[in-house]
Amino acid sequence: MILQSELIRLRKAVNSCDMLNEHVSAAPIGWHIDHALKVIQAVCEQLHESNPANFKWNFNLKRNYAFIRGSFPRGKGHAPRIVRPTNTLTHRELIRELDQAEQLLASILSLPKNCFFRHPYFGDLNVKRAIYFMKIHTVHHLKIIDEIEYSCLYSVDSVQSEVQV
């Protein structure tokens, strides 16, 4: 299955969806989960709706840099409005979104290889590159989630208070 380990990690993070550390991110963990899932949904839907005959590969330095590096620099990109969560989802809603993402990811495996997703910075991404983009993007948000969880569980304030006692 595509992005299986990433989806497992997102599923585990649902239990911490209310955690927030504004020094790490202005958004709580639930926002990052929801955003990552909205991106997966939007990419998969565009892949299904695309016409492979219209796919155009172009050299793109930003895409090549991000794809070779295997990560995105934090704070450089801005999520398009369509994939920005507007309300806080409950645990149950996040689980339902995760289930839907799994189904959508499974459905793109049978698409022609030149079905594509048009990214605002990276241009047209065929199925293989779109999958890699979704992996890099999801891992980017998982790193932020991990940092929020770590900072909340092992905050400097709580360590200092334990030492003083």
C-alpha positions in Angstrom: 0.0 0.0 0.0 1.1 3.5 -0.8 2.2 5.7 2.2 1.4 2.8 4.6 3.9 3.7 7.3 3.1 7.4 7.1 -0.7 6.7 7.5 0.0 4.4 10.5 2.0 7.3 12.1 -0.8 9.8 11.4 -3.3 7.3 12.9 -1.2 7.1 16.1 -0.9 10.9 16.2 -4.8 11.3 16.3 -4.6 10.6 20.0 -2.5 13.7 20.5 -4.6 15.9 18.1 -5.2 18.6 20.7 -1.6 19.1 21.5 -0.2 22.5 20.7 3.2 24.3 21.1 3.2 27.7 19.5 7.0 27.7 19.6 7.0 24.8 17.1 3.8 25.6 15.1 0.9 27.9 15.4 -1.4 25.0 14.6 -2.2 21.9 16.8 -1.4 18.4 15.8 -4.9 17.8 14.6 -4.5 20.6 12.0 -1.4 19.0 10.6 -3.1 15.6 10.4 -6.1 17.1 8.7 -4.0 19.2 6.3 -1.8 16.2 5.3 -5.0 14.2 4.6 -6.6 17.0 2.6 -3.5 17.2 0.4 -3.6 13.4 -0.2 -7.3 13.7 -1.1 -6.8 16.6 -3.4 -3.9 15.0 -5.2 -5.7 11.7 -5.7 -8.8 13.4 -7.0 -6.8 15.5 -9.5 -5.0 12.3 -10.6 -8.3 10.7 -11.3 -9.7 13.7 -13.1 -6.7 14.4 -15.3 -6.3 13.5 -18.9 -3.0 11.6 -19.4 -2.7 13.1 -22.9 -2.4 16.6 -21.4 0.6 15.7 -19.2 3.6 17.9 -19.9 7.0 17.2 -18.2 9.1 20.3 -17.7 12.3 20.9 -15.9 11.7 22.5 -12.5 14.6 23.4 -10.3 12.5 23.8 -7.1 10.9 20.3 -7.7 14.3 18.7 -8.4 15.8 20.2 -5.3 13.0 19.1 -3.0 12.7 15.7 -4.6 16.5 15.0 -4.4 16.7 16.3 -0.9 13.6 14.3 0.0 12.1 17.1 2.2 10.7 20.6 2.2 12.2 23.4 4.1 10.0 24.5 7.0 8.1 27.8 6.7 8.9 28.4 3.0 5.6 27.2 1.4 2.1 28.2 2.1 -0.9 25.8 1.8 -3.5 26.7 -0.8 -6.8 27.6 0.7 -8.4 24.4 -0.6 -6.2 22.2 1.6 -6.2 24.4 4.7 -8.3 23.0 7.5 -11.0 25.6 8.6 -12.4 23.9 11.7 -11.1 21.4 14.3 -12.0 17.8 13.5 -12.8 15.3 16.2 -10.9 12.1 16.7 -13.7 10.2 14.9 -13.7 12.6 11.9 -9.9 12.3 11.6 -10.1 8.5 11.6 -12.8 8.6 8.9 -10.5 11.0 6.9 -7.6 8.5 7.3 -9.8 5.6 6.1 -10.8 7.7 3.0 -7.2 8.6 2.3 -6.3 4.9 2.3 -9.0 4.1 -0.2 -8.0 7.0 -2.4 -4.3 6.0 -2.4 -5.3 2.4 -3.3 -7.4 3.7 -6.2 -4.5 5.5 -7.9 -2.5 2.4 -8.4 -4.6 1.4 -11.4 -4.3 4.8 -13.1 -2.3 5.3 -16.3 1.2 6.4 -15.5 0.8 9.9 -17.1 -2.3 10.9 -15.1 -1.1 14.0 -13.3 -1.5 16.5 -10.5 -0.7 20.1 -11.2 1.3 21.6 -8.3 1.5 25.4 -8.0 5.3 25.3 -7.5 6.4 22.0 -9.0 4.3 21.9 -12.2 2.8 18.7 -13.5 3.5 15.6 -11.5 2.7 12.2 -13.0 1.4 9.4 -10.8 4.9 8.2 -9.7 6.0 11.8 -8.8 2.7 12.7 -7.2 3.1 9.7 -4.9 6.6 10.8 -4.0 5.3 14.4 -3.4 2.6 13.1 -1.1 5.2 11.0 0.8 7.6 14.0 1.3 4.7 16.3 2.2 3.2 13.9 4.8 6.7 13.2 6.3 7.2 17.0 6.6 4.1 17.3 8.7 4.9 14.1 10.7 8.2 15.8 11.7 6.3 18.8 12.9 3.8 16.5 14.8 6.8 14.7 16.4 8.3 18.0 17.5 5.1 19.2 19.0 4.6 15.9 20.9 8.1 15.9 22.1 8.1 19.5 23.3 4.8 19.0 25.1 5.9 15.8 26.8 9.4 16.9 27.7 9.0 20.7 28.0 11.8 22.6 29.6 9.4 24.0 32.2 8.3 20.5 33.3 12.0 19.3 33.5 13.0 22.4 35.6 10.1 22.0 38.0 11.0 18.3 38.5 14.6 19.3 39.3 13.5 21.9 41.9 11.3 19.5 43.8 
